[in-house]
Each structure stands twice: as structure tokens, then as C-alpha cells.
Amino acid sequence: MKFSDLANRLGLTPHQSQGRSDIEVSGAYTGDLLSDVMAYSREKNVWVTCQTHENIVAVAKLKNLAAIILVNSRRPDEATLRRAQEESILLYATSDTAFIMTGRLYTLLNSGTL
Amino acid sequence: MADLHIHTCLSPCADVEMSPLRIAEEARRKRLEILGVCDHNSAENAAAVAEAAGRLGIRVLPGMEITSREEVHILALFEELEAALSMQAEIYAHLAGENDETVFGPQIIADAEDGVTGFCPKLLLNAAALPLEGVVDRIRSRNGLAIAAHADRESFGLLGQLGFIPEGLALDALEISAHLSTAEARERYGPAWPLIRSSDAHALRDIGRATTSFALETAALGEIRMALGGIGGRHILS
């Protein structure tokens, strides 16, 4: 599924939507320890997190992630938003908790089957 | 010889035996010359430890181990108690919640004779609603030292939480654990960062378990700052 379709269906709020929104999403990863995300996330994953520090943009770029979704309506730090614009990293938010967002992503990306 | 990161009975996760007098006696037994008192998000026992240890000729630097919004632990060390208390007021203003002793443990405020003078009601194990950079800026504006606590540890360490050291972060040093050699740390984090080791003691027996030796003129914070920078003949010995 393309990220733009995913964002629509999940009703995500864009903070930085300039970039590769037609990218085909390979899956998702949920985590707030950046060292763990660097170790275990996969290319073109959507990343669900509550961290808003600008290092998240660098991790997304380094791991070639599809997009970052901030949970609990968190807003990116000013430096994070600026860096995401510079690097064309897709940065969205949701009012869902990490659990709910992850569950909805799992359902969408696995056609509703567990 | 300095141990710049010890807790007291104010930290809910520390042993009750970590009282000012007993800390001072243990530090003397271990031949420590400088102690950094860094309780979680609070400096309320720093004055009592400074008084108790001062009588034994040990210099105490008042400080705190601050939890930033990203849940990164930063040591803040000051020359003067007033600066530490001003930092504490700033952190308290950004620290939500009340401690539940039955869950986290008691947060005992003590005097220099080991008398209990009160209990801190704040939830000291919580994270302050301040970003890492904001914490570091507030330490430095009070002429304090900002050091990434147990930087190589996964939980609450700078590298574990944020993956790598944010560009331009104005830290004075990295505190590394015994698991990492100095050479490994230099390779991993770059040669530019001054490295210190300290015990992060939560129990008496752990005080001085890891230390840093400095070549200083006097036991003062400004001297340690010079040693970290390798300025004026001051330096880190080991």
C-alpha cells in the first residue's frame, strides 16, 4: 500500500508532507528507543513513536523509512520539523495511542487477517 | 580522586542507608576527595552531604541527575548550592506527579547529622517536560557542568534513547560505564568527548566503585571544567 493511501485511511495529521508519499510501505515498526529502531526497523517501514527530538529525522533518513507517525497528538520539536522539511522526511501525527495506531496499521497492511 | 555521580536516600530507588553521614564516612574510607551528589531531579540533600563530608575534608559538588523529556539522564553539577537549588526550582516547575512510596520507595530529606527532616512529595522518577537541549542550556546558564549520565547504557542513556549524540549539543563530558574501555568509547563516540567514570551508587558499598582522577590545583568545579578541556595544565589522569 502506498503511504498516501495509508495516511488517508488512518486520518493522519500532516506536519511535513513534502516527500515520497507514493512510496510503497513495507511494514511498520513501533518504538521510542532510537538505538532499537536503528537496529530493527526495515527499509520503507512506517515508524510509530512518541519521540519528537530531531534525531528521529536522522534515524528515518539513515534507515530509509517511509514515514514517521507521532502518537498521542504529539507535536514535533521546532528543530525536528525544520530538519524534516530539509530532508523531505514525511512526518505525521495521530491522536491514537501507540497501541491503537500499531493495531490499525497491522490490520491495514495485513488485509485484516491476523 | 572523584566520584561525581552518587545518589542519596532522597532518590526513591536508593538504599535508605545512603544518608549524609554514612556517605561521608564511606567516601573517606574509599579515599575520595570530590563527590558529586546527583539525586534524580532534585538537590534537596546536597547541602547536608556537603556539610557532613566537608567536615572530613571532602569537597561535595551539589548536583542533580535530570531526566529530560526524551528520558535521557543528564548530570548537572554546580560549584554553589544556590545554582543547584535554582536548577531544582526550574526542574520542579516542569515535573508532574506525586510520589507513591509504596510503589517507588521513600524520598527522604536528611540533615548533616542523619536526622530525617522531611519527605519530598514530587514524583522524582518522572521525566521533566523539558527537551534535552533545554536542560543542557539551563545547566550551562547557571555555570554548571552538563554530563551525559551512563551514556553507553541502553536505559536512560543518551545513546540508547536518541541513537547518537545530537549535533551541537553543548555537553561537557560523557560518563561511561565499566563495560566500555576508553579506546572503545573514543572509537564509538569520536575522539572529541571528554570521558569520565563514576559509580552511580545507590548503595554505600558502591560508592567509589568507579572514579575519575583529575590533575587539579584545587577541588573546584571550574578546575574540573579546565581538566575536561585539558586547559592550563589541568587534565584527566584516568
Chai-1 contact restraints between the chains, C-beta under 6 A:
chainA,res_idxA,chainB,res_idxB,connection_type,confidence,min_distance_angstrom,max_distance_angstrom,comment,restraint_id
A,L33,B,G160,contact,1.0,0.0,6.0,A-B,restraint_1
A,L34,B,L162,contact,1.0,0.0,6.0,A-B,restraint_2
A,L34,B,G163,contact,1.0,0.0,6.0,A-B,restraint_3
A,S35,B,G160,contact,1.0,0.0,6.0,A-B,restraint_4
A,S35,B,G163,contact,1.0,0.0,6.0,A-B,restraint_5
A,M38,B,G163,contact,1.0,0.0,6.0,A-B,restraint_6
A,H53,B,E70,contact,1.0,0.0,6.0,A-B,restraint_7
A,H53,B,L162,contact,1.0,0.0,6.0,A-B,restraint_8
A,N55,B,L162,contact,1.0,0.0,6.0,A-B,restraint_9
A,N55,B,G163,contact,1.0,0.0,6.0,A-B,restraint_10
A,N55,B,P166,contact,1.0,0.0,6.0,A-B,restraint_11
A,V59,B,G163,contact,1.0,0.0,6.0,A-B,restraint_12
